[in-house]
Amino acid sequence: MVSTTENNHSRKPWYKEPGPWLVMAGPAVVVVGSLFCVYLAFSREDDLVTQNYYQAGQAINQRMHEDEQAKLLGLDGKLTLDVVRGHVELLLDNPKNQQLPPVLQMDLAHPTQEKLDQHVLLSKVDGGHYLANIEPTKATRWHISIQNQELWRMEGEWDAGKTGDTVSVKPTVQTVAPAEN
């Protein structure tokens, strides 16, 4: 017969057994994963959220006025992008032959990464032909806005997979919901 002293000596201490470690492994992995998620949440800014909702809301009326002006002037254009070489060309259709400015502002806004946004000036070459250089990039999608000093504005969406190198820029058509009775 085996005595109880021999039985106690044959058992290992708890920390040398695999069972307790397997039980503790699950919660330990959850704690480490949670700490990593907290680090990610606080170390990166969310580019999709605007920081000043009030100013963004006030700018809506100004943008609607600029869109309406471009529509009244009958403006539209074709923008050709070469993002590898960093070259942009705009051919502006000007059916009413109004005086076009020597410089237009073009904003290229990436949908999710604000650090890829570019603001450039398009210089008039002749007629409705404008040129500019941009920073070469591998981005393949942008929201494009072309403005004439808050007088008129046109927009377009560039997706290299769908539209190739050419984008149509037009005044934005505002839709207003009908009033309910």
N, C-alpha and C positions, 0 to 999 in steps of 0.2 A: 504494500500500500504506500501511496505517495503522501508525504506530509504536506500540510498547508504552507510551510516555509519553502519547500521545494517548488510548489506550484506558483507562489508569488515570485520566485526568482526566475522562473522560466518565461514569465510575461515581460514584454518590453514596455518601456514607458510610453505614454500616449503620443508624444511627439515623434516617436520612431515608427509609429503605425501609419499606414497610408490612408486609412479611413478618415480621420479628422482633417487631414490636409485636403482630401477630395471634397469634403463638405465645405471647407472654408474657401476653396478655390473659386466657386461661383460668385459669392458676394465680393471677393477681392477683385475679380475681373470687372464686376459692375461698378465698384468704387473707382477703379482706375479709368474706366471708360467715361464715367460721369465727370471726373476731373478733367479729362481731355476735352470733353464737350464744353465745359465751362471755359477752358482756355480758348477754344475756338470762338466762342460767342463774344468774349471780351477783347480778343486780339485783332479782330477784323471789323471794318466798317461795313454797313449794309448799304451798297450803292443804289439799291432800288428804292430807298426811302428818301424823299426830299426833306431837308432840314427845316425849311421855313414854309409851312403850308399857307400862311396868310399872304406872303408876297406872291407865291405861285398862284393863288386864287385871284389876286388883284391883276395879275398880268394877263388873265384870260380875255378880258374886254379889249385890251390893247392888241393882242394877237388876232382876235376876231376882226378888228378894224383893218389891220394890215392884210389879212386874207381877203377881205372884201375889196380893198383897193386893187390888189393884184388881179382879182377876178374882173373888176370893172375895166382894167387896162387890157384885158385879154392876154396876159402874159402866161407863157409856159416855156419849158425848155428841156433840152437833153443834156445830161451830165455824163461825161465819160471819165471813169476812174481807172487809174493804173496804180494800185496800192503798193506794188512791188518796187516800182521806180519812183513813186511819190509824185505823180503828175495828175492834175485834174483839168478838164476842159469843159466849159459850159457854152452851149449854143442856145441863146435866148431868142424865142420867137416873139417878135414885137409887131403885131398886126396893125396897131394904131400909130406906129412910127413916132412914139413919144421919145423925148430926150432920155437916154439911158445914162446912169451915173458912171464915172470912170472906175469906181471900185464898188464891189458888192461883198457883203460878209457871208461866209459859208460856215455853218456849224455841222460837224460830223459827230453825232452822239451814238456811242455804243449802247445797246439795250441793257447790258448788265454790268459793264466795267467802266466806271467813270474815268479811270486813269487813261483809257484809250481815246477819250473824246479829243477832238481837234477843232480849233477855231482859226480859220484862215481868211485871208482877203483875196478875192478874185479880181485880177486886174484886166481892164478892158483892152483888147487888142484892136478890134475894129467892129463896127456895127453892133451886133449882139454876141460877139465872140469874146469870151473871158478865159483866162488861164491862171493857174496857181500851182504851187508846190505844196505837198503835204508830207508829213513824216511817213516813211515807208512802214508798213505794218502787215501782219498776217491776219488781221481782223477781216472777216468776210461778211459782216452785217453791220449796217449803220442806218440811223434815222438822219436824213439830210434836210437842213433848213437853209434857204438862201434869202437874205434880207437886203433891203435898200434903206438903211438908216431909219428904221421904224416907220417908213412910208408904205412899204408893201413887203409881202413875204410869200414864199412858195416852199413846198415841202415834197419830199419823196422818201421812199424806203429802198435801200440797196441791200440785196441778198445775192452774193456772188453765184450761189448755186442755181438761183431762179432767173435773175435778170442779166447775168454776165457782167460786162464792164459798163453797160449803159443804163442810166436811170432816168425816168421821166419825172421832172419836177413841175408841180402845178400848185395853184392856190388851193388851200384846203377848203373843202365844201363843208360848211357848218350845217348841221341838221338840228332843228329845234322841234322838240316834242309838242304835239298839239295840246292846247289847254283842255282840261276835262271840265265838263259842265256839271 
